[in-house]
Every structure is written in structure tokens, then in C-alpha cells.
Amino acid sequence: MELMASDWMEQHPEYHALLANPEGALEQDYTPERGETNPFLHLSMHLSISEQISIDQPPGIREIAQKLTKKLGSEHEAQHQMMECLGQVMWEAQREGGQLSPEKYLEALKKLS
């Protein structure tokens, strides 16, 4: 997992300064109102999607990721698009007070490829 995390950190040079100063990074608020992406959330979502793909859970996500990567020519860009879908279904589940729907997640992902 640490190797996977370090690979994603390398692919995000915009976070290198923040990650070099973890105490300072943890003291900041990362809010949409400030126009900032939370680097820890972003990297965690990369890790989550990578793990989902590696175990093909929900079933079919690996194939979707492969097709999207091929279409975009970049695993990184494919994951960024997948991240939007994951974030949306997480937000909906939270708003509705329910569980994340793998079906809605896969449905959203299929629309990407």
C-alpha cells in the first residue's frame, strides 16, 4: 500500500511541498470555498480506486478502468474521471443517510467509457 501511495504522490507534484511539511499541511482547511482540493482526500481516492481495480470490486470495475485508460491514454486521467463518479455516489449516500450503491457507481463509471 505504501508503494502504491508513493506512486500516486509522485504523480501529483502540486502536493510535494505540502507533503514535505506534514504538520503545516494538517493544520490547513481544504474547502471548496477556498478553491483548494484536499490533497489527502485526493490521494486516498486514488488508493481506493486502485484497490477496487486490483480486486475487481465492484465486479466489472477493472474492465471499465482498462477501457477508460485506453480511451484516455492515461491511467491517471482515467482515475480522475472515476474519482468524480466515486465522489458523487459517496455524496449521494451521505445525503440520503444510506450506503454507497455499487450499482449506481458502476452505472456512472460505464458512462465514462
MOBELPE-V964290 format. One record per helix or strand of 2 or more residues. SS is the DSSP state (helix for helix, strand for strand). FROM is the first residue (numbers start at 0). LEN is the number of residues. Records with the same first field share a line. If there is no record, write none. Layout:
SS=FROM-LEN / FROM-LEN
This chain:
helix=1-9 / 12-8 / 21-6 / 31-3 / 38-17 / 60-12 / 74-22 / 101-9
